[in-house]
Amino acid sequence: MNYAVLIVAAGKGSRMKLGYNKVFYEIEPGITVLQKTLTPFLEDERCKQLVVVLNQDDIGRPFKKELGKLIRVYGGRTRQESVYNGLMAIKEEYVLIHDGARPNVESRLIDDLLDGLKDVDACIPAIISKDTLKIIEDEYVVETLDRSKIYQAQTPQAFKTQLIIECHKKAVELKLSATDDSQLVEMTSNEKIKVVMGSEINLKLTTPKDLEIINK
């Protein structure tokens, strides 16, 4: 199955305290977080289009290799706006939307997501929560959640392009916001969202501590 990938990399990375966009942090000499994030898609023959959403300061930054299929798009004020901007450039029937700060995507995960799209129009990776989760209000426990039913969603998240564009448009009309793209599908459609097993190493780099982990 051919697809496009949309890489969201328009943030400032303020929590990382680097002074610049964290996706341009060098994991090793000459290899940035973003370059490593791009690699599995650049090397996948099924990936026919690669759209990277960047902020105004980073839009002109060079990449080590682009292989002729990389398109740069300006980001918006929020991640949701940035994804919508990127979706406007997508030409393929299917799209994988991925955080630029998740540099450890395995080919197995891409395969599983594409297999999932054979049955449904929305498919996401998730891993089961290892910790007991509690709802807290005013410093007191209100409820303990059933851990067996709690999963942590990851990216890339895979969709039929027409579906996710329609969901984003409805969200704009209804002034809805979500923390990831699959939530917009939940909020604006009746489509089922299939879940495939994510990966423990598919970490999103958010804080300086995450850089210590990935550099080990």
Summary of the structure (lengths in Angstrom):
residues: 216
radius of gyration: 17.3
end to end distance: 35.0
largest distance: 54.8
contacts: 668
relative contact order: 0.18
helix: 31%
strand: 27%
